Amino acid sequence: MFSSHDGLCTIGELAEHLGVSVKTVRFYSDRGLLPEASRSAGGHRRYGPDAVERLGLIRSLRSLDLSVPEVRRILDEQDAQDGREGAGAGGALEDAVAGRLRVLGSELAALRWREAALRLVQECPPAERPERLRLVGAVAAPPNTASLARFWRSWLPPRMPARSVTAFLEAAVPPPPDDPLPAQVLAFARLHAFVTRPCGGGAGAGSCQPRAHGVTEARASAVLYAGLAEAYDLAGAELRRGAQPSPGEALDGFVDAYASTYSARDTPAFRRVLAGRLADDPRIDRYWELTAEVISAPGGPPEPTPGTAHDWLLAALEAQLEVAADQGSARRGPLGEAPVSVARA
C-alpha cells in the first residue's frame, strides 16, 4: 500500500485504500482516534501502516452505531492491552455493545407497539377511530407501567413494607407484551385510562381502598398480602385446570391470611363475616378483565390474575357457607352474638 520511501502514506492515500472520504479520516484524526505518524515538510498528515487496521476498526465500531466517546474508550483500552500476551476483548467493548443492545431493544419495542397501534386504528370501523386514537395517544411508545403502579400504591396500605409492595406490584401490574397484537394494545390503553380516571365515581383514589385490607401496621399488611399471594397462586392453579370454586388448601390459606392479620380464629362465624365484608368491598373487575387480555396468549384461555383468583376464592367461601347453612353443620352463635371484626374502621 505504502509506496513512499519511509513507509508512510498521505491522508488521501489512506482514505482511498479504506474507501472513505478524506473528511472522514481528518474527523477521526482531529478527535485523537487516529494518530498521525508525522507531518510532511509542508504540514501534511502522514500515517503509518497500523493506521489501516485502526481506521478499519473505527469504521466497524461506528457501523454498530457506537458513539465517538465509546469508540475512544474501546481504542484506549486496546492500546493499553497491546503487548500483553493473550489479551482479549476488554470491558469497554462489552459495555458499549450491551448498552447499544438495550437501546435497540427499546426502539424495536416502540416500533412494534406503534405498528400494532396503527393496525388497531386501521382495522376498526371509522366511527370508532376517534375514541381509539384518544386511547392509544395517551400511552407512550413503548408503554410503561408507571400509571398502574401509582394506582396500586393508592390502593395498598400506606405503611406496607417496600418489599411487600414490590412483590404485589409484580403480580398485579401486567408488563406490556414485547410483540403486541392490536387487541392487546387496545386492552393496555383501556387499562391506562381506567387507572388514571378518578376512582369511586370521582371521590378520589382513597375511596377504592378495601375495608378488609385497611390495616395500619406495617407487619400486619405484610402478613396479609404475603398470605394472599400464596392463596392466589394456589387458586390460579385451580383456575388453569378449570376447577369450580370449592373448599381446599387455597381457600384455607385465603381465610388464614385474614385471620392471622387480625389475630382472629378461623371459625364459621369468622368466615361468614369475612365473606360479607369482602362482598361489600369496592370492585375493580374491569381492571382484571383488561389485565387478562394484556397477558393472555392470543386465542388461548385467559391467564389467571390476582383478581380472578380472589373472585374464585370468595366464590368458594360463599359456596362453603351456603352448603354449611343448608346442612345445618356450621356452628352458629345466638342471634345476638357480637360481629367478628375483620378490619379496623
SULQUI-V329293 format. One record per pair of residues at least 12 apart in sequence whose ideal C-beta (glycine too) atoms are under 10 Angstrom apart, sorted by sequence separation. I is the first residue (numbers start at 0). GAP is how many residues later the second one is. If there is no record, write none. Layout:
# SULQUI-V329293
{{I,GAP} {I,GAP}}
This chain:
# SULQUI-V329293
{{0,12} {1,12} {9,12} {10,12} {12,12} {34,12} {35,12} {36,12} {58,12} {76,12} {77,12} {79,12} {119,12} {120,12} {152,12} {155,12} {175,12} {211,12} {212,12} {237,12} {254,12} {257,12} {258,12} {261,12} {290,12} {291,12} {0,13} {11,13} {33,13} {34,13} {36,13} {57,13} {60,13} {76,13} {119,13} {151,13} {154,13} {155,13} {173,13} {174,13} {234,13} {236,13} {237,13} {257,13} {288,13} {291,13} {10,14} {36,14} {56,14} {57,14} {60,14} {75,14} {76,14} {77,14} {120,14} {173,14} {233,14} {234,14} {235,14} {251,14} {287,14} {290,14} {0,15} {1,15} {9,15} {10,15} {13,15} {34,15} {35,15} {73,15} {76,15} {77,15} {116,15} {119,15} {120,15} {152,15} {175,15} {212,15} {233,15} {234,15} {254,15} {257,15} {258,15} {289,15} {290,15} {291,15} {0,16} {28,16} {34,16} {57,16} {73,16} {75,16} {76,16} {116,16} {119,16} {148,16} {151,16} {152,16} {155,16} {233,16} {234,16} {254,16} {257,16} {287,16} {288,16} {290,16} {291,16} {33,17} {56,17} {57,17} {72,17} {73,17} {74,17} {148,17} {151,17} {154,17} {173,17} {232,17} {233,17} {287,17} {290,17} {10,18} {28,18} {56,18} {72,18} {73,18} {74,18} {116,18} {117,18} {172,18} {230,18} {231,18} {233,18} {234,18} {286,18} {287,18} {288,18} {25,19} {34,19} {72,19} {73,19} {116,19} {151,19} {229,19} {230,19} {233,19} {234,19} {254,19} {257,19} {286,19} {287,19} {288,19} {13,20} {24,20} {33,20} {71,20} {72,20} {73,20} {115,20} {116,20} {148,20} {151,20} {229,20} {230,20} {232,20} {233,20} {250,20} {253,20} {254,20} {257,20} {286,20} {287,20} {32,21} {33,21} {53,21} {56,21} {70,21} {73,21} {147,21} {150,21} {151,21} {230,21} {231,21} {285,21} {287,21} {24,22} {28,22} {32,22} {69,22} {70,22} {72,22} {73,22} {113,22} {116,22} {150,22} {172,22} {230,22} {231,22} {284,22} {287,22} {10,23} {21,23} {27,23} {69,23} {72,23} {73,23} {112,23} {148,23} {229,23} {230,23} {283,23} {284,23} {287,23} {32,24} {33,24} {53,24} {116,24} {144,24} {147,24} {148,24} {228,24} {229,24} {230,24} {253,24} {282,24} {10,25} {32,25} {53,25} {69,25} {70,25} {115,25} {147,25} {227,25} {230,25} {231,25} {24,26} {27,26} {28,26} {69,26} {112,26} {114,26} {116,26} {146,26} {147,26} {226,26} {227,26} {229,26} {230,26} {284,26} {27,27} {30,27} {65,27} {68,27} {69,27} {112,27} {113,27} {145,27} {147,27} {226,27} {229,27} {230,27} {7,28} {8,28} {32,28} {112,28} {113,28} {144,28} {226,28} {228,28} {282,28} {7,29} {32,29} {63,29} {66,29} {69,29} {111,29} {112,29} {144,29} {226,29} {227,29} {280,29} {6,30} {7,30} {9,30} {24,30} {27,30} {65,30} {69,30} {109,30} {110,30} {111,30} {112,30} {144,30} {226,30} {227,30} {5,31} {13,31} {23,31} {27,31} {64,31} {65,31} {109,31} {110,31} {143,31} {144,31} {225,31} {226,31} {5,32} {7,32} {11,32} {13,32} {14,32} {49,32} {60,32} {63,32} {66,32} {108,32} {109,32} {142,32} {143,32} {224,32} {226,32} {277,32} {10,33} {11,33} {12,33} {13,33} {17,33} {24,33} {63,33} {65,33} {66,33} {108,33} {109,33} {142,33} {223,33} {226,33} {227,33} {277,33} {280,33} {9,34} {10,34} {12,34} {13,34} {16,34} {17,34} {23,34} {27,34} {65,34} {107,34} {108,34} {141,34} {142,34} {222,34} {223,34} {225,34} {226,34} {9,35} {10,35} {16,35} {19,35} {23,35} {32,35} {60,35} {64,35} {106,35} {140,35} {222,35} {225,35} {277,35} {278,35} {3,36} {8,36} {9,36} {10,36} {19,36} {31,36} {60,36} {63,36} {105,36} {139,36} {141,36} {223,36} {224,36} {277,36} {7,37} {8,37} {9,37} {13,37} {17,37} {30,37} {63,37} {104,37} {138,37} {142,37} {222,37} {223,37} {7,38} {8,38} {13,38} {16,38} {17,38} {19,38} {23,38} {30,38} {32,38} {64,38} {141,38} {222,38} {223,38} {278,38} {6,39} {7,39} {8,39} {16,39} {19,39} {32,39} {64,39} {221,39} {222,39} {274,39} {277,39} {278,39} {5,40} {7,40} {8,40} {10,40} {14,40} {17,40} {18,40} {27,40} {30,40} {31,40} {34,40} {63,40} {147,40} {150,40} {154,40} {219,40} {220,40} {273,40} {274,40} {277,40} {6,41} {7,41} {13,41} {17,41} {26,41} {30,41} {32,41} {33,41} {150,41} {153,41} {219,41} {3,42} {5,42} {6,42} {8,42} {32,42} {142,42} {218,42} {219,42} {274,42} {275,42} {7,43} {8,43} {27,43} {31,43} {32,43} {144,43} {147,43} {150,43} {151,43} {219,43} {273,43} {274,43} {1,44} {31,44} {34,44} {140,44} {146,44} {147,44} {150,44} {154,44} {216,44} {1,45} {142,45} {146,45} {149,45} {150,45} {153,45} {212,45} {271,45} {274,45} {275,45} {1,46} {135,46} {138,46} {142,46} {144,46} {145,46} {146,46} {147,46} {148,46} {149,46} {211,46} {214,46} {270,46} {271,46} {274,46} {1,47} {27,47} {144,47} {146,47} {147,47} {214,47} {270,47} {273,47} {274,47} {0,48} {142,48} {143,48} {146,48} {147,48} {150,48} {157,48} {212,48} {1,49} {135,49} {138,49} {142,49} {146,49} {211,49} {270,49} {271,49} {1,50} {131,50} {134,50} {135,50} {138,50} {144,50} {153,50} {154,50} {211,50} {270,50} {0,51} {134,51} {137,51} {138,51} {153,51} {154,51} {157,51} {135,52} {136,52} {138,52} {139,52} {152,52} {153,52} {156,52} {267,52} {271,52} {131,53} {134,53} {135,53} {138,53} {154,53} {155,53} {156,53} {159,53} {167,53} {267,53} {270,53} {271,53} {131,54} {134,54} {135,54} {137,54} {138,54} {150,54} {153,54} {154,54} {155,54} {163,54} {170,54} {133,55} {134,55} {137,55} {149,55} {153,55} {154,55} {159,55} {163,55} {166,55} {253,55} {134,56} {135,56} {156,56} {158,56} {161,56} {164,56} {253,56} {256,56} {267,56} {131,57} {134,57} {150,57} {155,57} {156,57} {157,57} {158,57} {159,57} {160,57} {163,57} {164,57} {167,57} {170,57} {171,57} {267,57} {123,58} {131,58} {134,58} {137,58} {154,58} {156,58} {157,58} {158,58} {159,58} {160,58} {163,58} {166,58} {167,58} {170,58} {253,58} {254,58} {271,58} {122,59} {133,59} {155,59} {156,59} {158,59} {159,59} {162,59} {163,59} {166,59} {169,59} {241,59} {249,59} {253,59} {270,59} {119,60} {121,60} {122,60} {156,60} {157,60} {158,60} {159,60} {160,60} {163,60} {164,60} {167,60} {171,60} {252,60} {253,60} {271,60} {115,61} {118,61} {119,61} {120,61} {156,61} {158,61} {159,61} {160,61} {163,61} {167,61} {170,61} {211,61} {239,61} {250,61} {254,61} {267,61} {268,61} {271,61} {118,62} {119,62} {123,62} {158,62} {159,62} {163,62} {166,62} {170,62} {211,62} {238,62} {239,62} {249,62} {250,62} {253,62} {254,62} {267,62} {268,62} {276,62} {280,62} {112,63} {115,63} {116,63} {118,63} {119,63} {156,63} {157,63} {158,63} {162,63} {238,63} {239,63} {249,63} {250,63} {253,63} {266,63} {267,63} {268,63} {275,63} {276,63} {111,64} {112,64} {114,64} {115,64} {117,64} {118,64} {119,64} {120,64} {156,64} {159,64} {160,64} {211,64} {238,64} {239,64} {250,64} {266,64} {267,64} {268,64} {276,64} {277,64} {111,65} {112,65} {114,65} {115,65} {116,65} {119,65} {120,65} {155,65} {156,65} {159,65} {160,65} {163,65} {170,65} {211,65} {212,65} {238,65} {250,65} {254,65} {267,65} {276,65} {111,66} {112,66} {115,66} {118,66} {119,66} {210,66} {211,66} {237,66} {238,66} {244,66} {245,66} {249,66} {250,66} {266,66} {272,66} {273,66} {275,66} {276,66} {108,67} {111,67} {112,67} {114,67} {115,67} {117,67} {156,67} {209,67} {210,67} {211,67} {213,67} {235,67} {236,67} {244,67} {271,67} {272,67} {274,67} {108,68} {111,68} {115,68} {116,68} {156,68} {209,68} {211,68} {212,68} {235,68} {243,68} {244,68} {247,68} {250,68} {268,68} {271,68} {272,68} {273,68} {108,69} {115,69} {116,69} {119,69} {155,69} {210,69} {211,69} {234,69} {235,69} {238,69} {242,69} {244,69} {245,69} {246,69} {250,69} {268,69} {270,69} {272,69} {273,69} {107,70} {108,70} {114,70} {115,70} {209,70} {210,70} {235,70} {238,70} {244,70} {245,70} {246,70} {268,70} {269,70} {107,71} {108,71} {112,71} {113,71} {116,71} {209,71} {210,71} {232,71} {234,71} {237,71} {243,71} {244,71} {268,71} {269,71} {112,72} {115,72} {116,72} {208,72} {209,72} {231,72} {235,72} {236,72} {238,72} {243,72} {244,72} {246,72} {247,72} {269,72} {104,73} {111,73} {207,73} {208,73} {209,73} {231,73} {232,73} {234,73} {235,73} {238,73} {242,73} {244,73} {245,73} {246,73} {266,73} {207,74} {209,74} {231,74} {234,74} {237,74} {244,74} {245,74} {112,75} {206,75} {207,75} {230,75} {231,75} {233,75} {234,75} {237,75} {243,75} {244,75} {264,75} {207,76} {231,76} {232,76} {234,76} {235,76} {246,76} {263,76} {228,77} {231,77} {234,77} {245,77} {246,77} {263,77} {227,78} {230,78} {231,78} {233,78} {234,78} {237,78} {261,78} {262,78} {263,78} {230,79} {233,79} {234,79} {261,79} {228,80} {231,80} {234,80} {261,80} {227,81} {230,81} {231,81} {234,81} {258,81} {260,81} {261,81} {199,82} {227,82} {230,82} {260,82} {261,82} {198,83} {258,83} {257,84} {198,85} {227,85} {257,85} {194,89} {193,90} {193,92} {194,92} {193,93} {190,95} {193,95} {194,95} {189,96} {190,96} {193,96} {189,97} {190,97} {192,97} {193,97} {190,98} {191,98} {189,99} {190,99} {189,100} {190,100} {188,101} {186,102} {187,102} {190,102} {186,103} {187,103} {189,103} {190,103} {185,104} {186,104} {189,104} {186,105} {187,105} {188,105} {186,106} {187,106} {185,107} {186,107} {187,107} {185,108} {186,108} {183,109} {184,109} {186,109} {182,110} {183,110} {182,111} {183,111} {180,112} {183,112} {173,113} {182,113} {173,114} {179,114} {183,114} {171,115} {182,115} {171,116} {173,116} {173,117} {176,117} {180,117} {172,118} {173,118} {175,118} {176,118} {179,118} {180,118} {171,119} {173,119} {174,119} {175,119} {176,119} {223,119} {173,120} {174,120} {176,120} {173,121} {176,121} {173,122} {219,124} {154,127} {215,127} {216,127} {213,128} {214,128} {215,128} {154,129} {173,129} {212,129} {213,129} {214,129} {211,130} {212,130} {213,130} {173,131} {210,131} {211,131} {213,131} {154,132} {210,132} {150,133} {171,133} {209,133} {210,133} {170,134} {171,134} {210,134} {151,135} {170,135} {171,135} {150,136} {167,138} {170,138} {147,139} {147,143}}
